[in-house]
């Protein structure tokens, strides 16, 4: 992955409040072992990532937002390929940080993704 590689994050509709994506969408859950799942934008485009996530994997998503590898590095969050689940899978690693730091970094990622705008948005009612 290159510095400008977009890391594509699926946004669950539960993480949208008053029309804005919450930072919860960019924070790993306890089951994630400190790593946030994303798609490697060098290997798949946003609409194909959405189709894979909702079709092949059967999960719900309202669309795709993105941060770059460089933006993650700027927050001391390593991003790396993790092709075990599927070839385009990657992770943003938060494991070196405590809960409060994770929350702060997730907020910063949300701001960066929001400034970039939606990379793919599902049709209303999807």
Buried (B, 14 or more C-beta within 10 A) or exposed (E): BEEEBBBBBBBBEEBBEEEEBBBBBBBBEEEEEBBBBBBBBBBBBBBBBBBBBBEEEEEEBBBBBBBBBEBBEEBEBBBEBBEEEBEBBBBBBBEEBEEEEBBEBBBBBBBBBEEBEBBBBBEEEE
